[in-house]
């Protein structure tokens, strides 16, 4: 059995160009060691921060940078950072466990199979429309309301639905993740990116929205096209899935739904409960200020309710929940590892120093090149600073005056921040590993899928940033 698992794991590491990609933990270990090495090369430093009396937010004083002594990790600290990373990421880890538990209970009692069977009967060959409609909806939520973390619990749900429709886990996860991440990055009125950045940069709130609306439309259309193109290939030939051959992956073929699955009264109630859970989640996050802990608790509660409504005993629900955790352990462990990398940077106090050095490179005489430089610098900074609001409060007080110096509009500086903070979230392992955990897919397989789209998006970002120099 162990030999079989090793063979399957080796298959899972094969890349699309014939050579074997390193295991996810090897990739992350290399990144961790590089960061540890940087702590001995880059001196610690920090900016002074004050509370803005206008909005109560912490902002950075751009001319206040000074060097300080950070905590450089020794050999044992490298391993300690990983352990502390798991503790720091506990809320995210349990969100994934409980969300998967809820989905697994619905799958175990036949609700998902019955619902998909009914959906296929109702939509016929039009089930593919769920992809563009879903991506556009999530994109609009991200672009206008700043929805992002609130969709975490929906990723495994959509992954299961698309798997049952004959695609793979990645298609369902991409509908939510790429849809909302693209909208969040190509933001029109996102209060957590555009709103904060424009406020700090002293730019009229939500100004320049027409240009950003065009950007949103272009990026969302490209994303939808890319995901649908991949989904069609997987539907026609399962071997073209980037997940093909992975031992932790499974695939449901549409043929198994040719015969209608009995949609019993209990399964109908569980389906109603499924949609009610999504509704409660959206209401709680948008109206009640819910975040990770509340979302996790919702899925835990609904897992129990769905089990009871589906006819399971409490003992059976417990056994089903334990069974569900087996499929997510390998994925959620990656998240704690990446959090450990961020802890190393934070304690060494090198994040502000990196921002300081990178921002000093922008005054190069050509506003277009300077604007493109802002884009790439913000993307690089996103490796070291986790969270859009944090990146805005640290970089915008610096980038706004830099924009004045190099002859670039502050609107362009805001756009560079939105692009750099948002789109790179789909690529840097410290960010996308969480979504891979939610989808239940290996990180290296995600890179095989996302790299072509990320390159296309990078070209579009450069084009729109360069054009913004003349638009703003």
Helices and strands as residue ranges (DSSP letters): H 2-12, H 24-41, E 45-46, E 49-51, E 58-60, E 66-67, H 75-88, H 90-108, H 111-123, G 124-128, H 129-140, I 141-145, G 149-151, H 152-164, H 169-185, I 191-195, H 196-200, H 209-236, G 238-240, G 254-257, H 265-287, H 292-309, H 314-325, H 329-348, H 351-359, H 367-384, H 388-406, H 410-422, G 423-426, H 429-439, H 443-471
